């Protein structure tokens, strides 16, 4: 039942041998890996303007120059990653590059930063996607948290179904969004050139902040969310068709071009149309409404925006499990993160990502503005570490090419400076949480790693002697004599010549009866009756078992428990409580083995 | 740690041999068993008046005659139980009497009815006790649900500490309450005789109902809550000192006299002082305020009332676990209800009662008026069955005494008629829930009983042959070769000459390595490598185990799992997932025994 439900939702299992065919070309690769970066067009300009407008509407003119600065950063980072892809064709991104070149700790910091940002991408993009829908259909606004949760569940299922199907699912919407954005930009420009711009209705805004350098930098920091996801391609190189680095780097270039173009386009149009950001409607929605009116074209923009944002969520669903599996193989995360499910995907990573981001969406009530200050710190930290690692990588070569060092050095310095700007301007608005969380996660990585190392040392057979076990004593716990007990005793006799039965005297009449029947049925197994003045069953048993051990009888003491397996689940409550308690009590005692002999009713 | 906390809360354990000394005399017996009945003085009159007042203030004059009728019923029921106590000196009350004389089903119905009413007694009395406090200290009103829950927890702990200490704890408050009620009644009467009654301020009440016979019967039904708890003594006879029946019946007579006197007293005073029932203050509080003014005597009445109500809760904490243990010994409830804890009390019954009544108090927001319609149906059902059973009991004697038959017959008929009145007048106000619940619980009893019977039959050794077990095959699941695996293999070799190691091939490189090292360390144990095209660990293992069984290799197949016992709880998440899954999958398969060989890290 449960299994067939699983098959309906997830489809047929895929054999390990099928893996090679699950690869992406440039077209589908762009769809799968670029949606995170491209979708930030939906909120990048808005987040800049939302900060600027607190200093009054006049400050909004700074939106376009700030966006130009951000796009310059996009180009620098894209060039840096172009070099990374070619130097690390097997993928892994910031974690691997930092770990290889800067050492384990920087690698782990990059890993923690990336994992946090993947979770935030899911939360922010889902919230923004739902905002695109509620902008077009305001009555849905009260349902936004529910819509967010349902969207994440939908993407989770799509990903559990397997990578190729993801590519197939996501190609059409990505290109639809790219097309729609170009259409919006061109139509908007045409009206500007034509002189038929209808300025949006002016609103009165009360300035609450002064237009300080700090505020401008905060606006820039918020806009830097545009860059999140740009590293997705470099993490996912192995998912591309051969030659992977070539396909991946071309995809990256396309992506950076489209991202830069549409971002500048939106910022320019927002300026030209005099958009004043509002809580109830997104900037893209206001622009589309102003350019197309409430036509089908307007709704097309909103639907395409919502879809690309849900696909951005998908990028994280590709990269979070992949990075987790790499870190798990290195022993920094629990091993089960490296297990592939029966659809060839890392199911545990997918499920954990879904769970954490759903919690975030509920806690932050599905609000993009509430989530944004947490965002981008992690990404810029990983950019900086990755580019610094690349600089180190080139320096280690015998004849390093100066332009390699220069380009990655430019990347490292510029992203490092931006990281400081983001961390300081958004610190009190939420970035502190991420700054606190990163060392906590890194500590977790270190402890997991130390644990696995310790286990490996303890378990190593190097120089180990073979343990002497011999024939061990067996005790069988009995409360009466019936078929289940006789089975258990026979089993005990089959595994050891040294079998004792133990019972606790709770009722003298019952115990006398038991002794009589015992002599008849099991004369060859000694029956030890333990006194229990305080009616506890557990204590006398544990004391007896301890005494046996002190007398040094063998390496293991096997405790056999006759256990009923009832035919209905509720019948469990009517039996076996003692067996459960005994097992729990003996679990942490060395040298004790408990065996339940099931008796099926 | 956990154990020493338990000792601080519950005190030192009591030996089984200490049981005889844990008995009650008449003075302490009255304190322990009468508080339920007596405490209804606190709300009996009020509940009658609350129904009558819906037909206008003129209808309130019917309060006194209705209470007189209820007190007549008290006398009839008390005489009936006097006879029961002497006929059944070993106690057990309605369940035993009905089962012995009318058959199992009526016995179970009586048992279910009583258990429900014990839970309701806890809920109603706690709510009324808290109402007495909030009448005197109105600012506490918003905290009433919290106060209710804390009270139940307090009484629970007192009861888990043991029976004798309960008697000691509760003697003073019971007699304090009795004295206070007599004082209130006498002071009130003195003023009436003296002519110094100050009538309470008149309030305007809008009549919402007509004064029909049905309404009068509903008022009577609500007042019948006065009788709940009157059977407590007959259930608890074995708790008295010898001669138990004499001590118990004298206690019963005292109780009925005090109950009847104070109930009539309250109803008379309410009439004489013109009390109009209100939501914000109890009737007893209004009377005490009218008679004593806001003096210390007034607060004394409120505190004594609250205390007796918390003691009423205690009566249920005596009887619910005792009845459960009797029914558990008869096989109608899970056996663990019959286990005595280390303070000689039936701890499981106490804990279940506490949990269910806390839920009720939270659901009904600690309101007496909301809970009252559920109350009394169960008690009158058990009265009727018990008295009918007594009639049958006398008829079975060779020379039945006519007055015995007559008195119990009168009891049966009158409580039966009242039962019908209560069930019909309160049906839509909540009694339906109880009427639905009783058959459900009875069905539960029957199914539990049937299960235990079935188990006893299946397990019976009558005519059974001794099972042939012989040497069973053992398989050891391994994922690599290390100290833990070697331990497990040595253990397996010690219990069987037929040991096979099983591993699943998830990574050909690893598997090849394993084969090489295996040949070196364990050349005498065959290593079977299972293919797993879909990367599942579980499925190939289970398929192999199934195949082994189909080839008919012995009665049991023992599956040995090397398991790590880490030193910190969180490290469990880093290991053993496969072992857990295998154990869960094999639990319900007959003939499979799983053994974890612990390796302590």
Interface residues (C-beta under 8 A of the other chain):
Chain A: X13 X14 X15 X16 X17 X334 X335 X336 X339 X340 X341 X342 X344 X448 X451 X452 X454 X455 X456 X458 X459 X460 X461 X464 X466 X467 X468 X469 X470 X471 X472 X481 X482 X483 X484 X486 X487 X490 X491 X493 X494 X495 X496 X521 X533 X534 X535 X536 X556 X558 X564 X565 X566 X571 X573 X574 X575 X577 X587 X588 X590 X592 X593 X594 X595 X596 X597 X598 X599 X600 X601
Chain B: X13 X14 X15 X16 X17 X334 X335 X336 X339 X340 X341 X342 X344 X448 X451 X452 X454 X455 X456 X458 X459 X460 X461 X464 X466 X467 X468 X469 X470 X471 X472 X481 X482 X483 X484 X486 X487 X490 X491 X493 X494 X495 X496 X521 X533 X534 X535 X536 X556 X558 X564 X565 X566 X571 X573 X574 X575 X577 X587 X588 X590 X592 X593 X594 X595 X596 X597 X598 X599 X600 X601
